[in-house]
Amino acid sequence: MKFIYQDLLNFLSEEPSIEVLSDKLFQLGHEHEIDDNVFLMEFTPNRGDCLSLSGLARDLNIFFGKEEPFKVFEGDIDPLNLNFKNLSTQACPKISFLEIEIEKIPNTYEPFLENHFSMSSNKKTNFFTDVSNYISYELGQPTHCFDADTISNELVFENRICDESFKSLLGHNINLSGKNSIFSLDNKIISLAGVMGGMSTACTTKTKKVLVECAFFEPEAIIGKSVKYNLTSDAAHKFERGVDIEAQEKVLRRFIQIVKDHTEIKSIKIQTFEDIQSQKVRIPVDVEGIKRILGIDLEEREYLTYLSKLGFTIEKEIIVPSHRHDVMSQNDLAEEIARIIGYNNIESNFLEIKKMADECLDNSNRLKNYLIKNGFSEVINFPFTENKKEKSISIDNPLDSNRSHLRTCLKDSLLDNLLYNERRQKDSIKLFEISDIYSNDNKINYEKKLGIVISGRRGHNYLDFSKKLDNDYLSELLNYHSDIPDFNIEEIHRSELKTKKKDRIFYVEILIDQLPDHIFEDSEPHFDQINFIKYQPVSEFPSSTRDFSFSIEDFNKYDALIEYLTDLSDKNLKDAFIFDFYKNQKLNEIKVGIRLIFQSSLTTLSDEEIQKSVNKLLKPIMDLGGVSIPGLD
């Protein structure tokens, strides 16, 4: 979002330089760039209260003080008798309407309004819509302007299951589907609430009488609509993050004042519909708790002064202002103090972590330890899928329209993981996932499940290299120490998949609560032996394999060879392991087979590059004496 530096200064008591202002914005957690005296802001989704000049100034008040450089209309306003019905009060608990009629449409704008359009990327549309857009920039509350002469019958707001077309302000026909928050006249949709109005009731350059709608919509009723219907909407961006439910009268009085600054007003009327009273969030004053969370010394008076400057009301409790939807607990208040002090200014202390008690491990963690100990890798997949099953739960506003259903099983995701690894030439695949699964069986059910998929070699060692992962391996692993099979193992036939590989695939899925106790034997973690592996991107380039057989005639060289082989290092060496071991008693000789796998993350390796790496790796072995590589010149 763009904020003009001079506009922001108008809302502050002091006049910091753009550099100083930028530093304080970063301290408060507001990422941004500066482009020719314009702040290009990136706000986190929980800080919808800062999506305006006034809101951003509230945060900066702690450093520079806050001013309100604008006037609001303070005169009396006649009541409006609007024929309006709210059929979905949960989605819209409070909404206000302002009817305003003017003598004539102004030909020019006052400097503050003219500068807004000249400095920003917004284009002028018509007088009332331009005022509405400026109000949103100044106060953060979107408003929508209907041409009042088009609202002749009962205006209705509701959450409705739609399957009809709606012509937007931009002139595009939008096919609405599923549940949507809408305004309608005579059962015909005239506005997609919180996102965009319709052409049939839009203001024009000739509109002199307007009905201004100023509402609070629950974010859940708006989220995803602009993405679903491909509508770029500043209003939706703000409603999705939550607006100030108590600001409606102030916003509409500011609207009146801006109109009054430009032209003569013939009449103004207002009406508010509030079906559900908003409840204030109250948090106990606990400065000792804040000190423990942050690890700092803080006086209670200093603490409460900070909060007061941020708009919190201090009584016997801390009352959270209506525009701060993100503050619910002591941890949230601690974050406010940390932002003010500056995270860089809070002294770091050593944290002593004691060994976790065994009883603190739940079944999921014990199971993970057991599987990882046996060479499995955990995967975490997206919980949504394009595959709709009989008991699937559909999402009204999916983040990805191609994945609009919750998974009812883990199999499809794990098979995708397996194929992904096979395409990258992995020949031993042992994967598992533990996740909640949701289904709709006349009521919403959820269960925590384990899914396992295996295929290829049992392992990269000489004992398992020539053996295949199969039903017996999985059965032995999962039914360990039990004569009664506890798992139903399924073979996935490759004819069902897009793959040319021949290795058999086996899969099992089971409820965590149904896991037998014996599977957790020997599954306790050894915290002092954990080695944390740094993430490395998966290469999209092919790998190349080289196998070598070492003949050891001098047994005294065996330990040195093995030590070297287990510590091979080269920038292009992706993996190395011993896949064969044989001791020939007659010839008094040991043979060791090693596989070297080369792969680059930047390019496809040439034979020359691989050979250069091989020569470098093998030279120290050949220098040992008593060790040879048959067939190698």
Beta strands, then each sheet from edge to edge (+ up, - down):
strand 1: 2-4
strand 2: 31-34
strand 3: 38-42
strand 4: 78-79
strand 5: 84-86
strand 6: 94-102
strand 7: 144-147
strand 8: 155-167
strand 9: 173-185
strand 10: 188-192
strand 11: 196-197
strand 12: 209-216
strand 13: 265-274
strand 14: 282-284
strand 15: 313-314
strand 16: 317-319
strand 17: 377-378
strand 18: 384-385
strand 19: 405-406
strand 20: 428-440
strand 21: 444-456
strand 22: 490-492
strand 23: 505-511
strand 24: 544-552
strand 25: 573-584
strand 26: 589-598
strand 27: 627-628
sheet 1: 1+ 3- 2+
sheet 2: 4+ 13+ 6- 12+ 7-
sheet 3: 5+ 8+ 9- 10+ 11-
sheet 4: 14+ 16- 15+
sheet 5: 17+ 20+ 21- 23+ 22-
sheet 6: 18+ 19-
sheet 7: 25+ 26- 24+ 27-
end
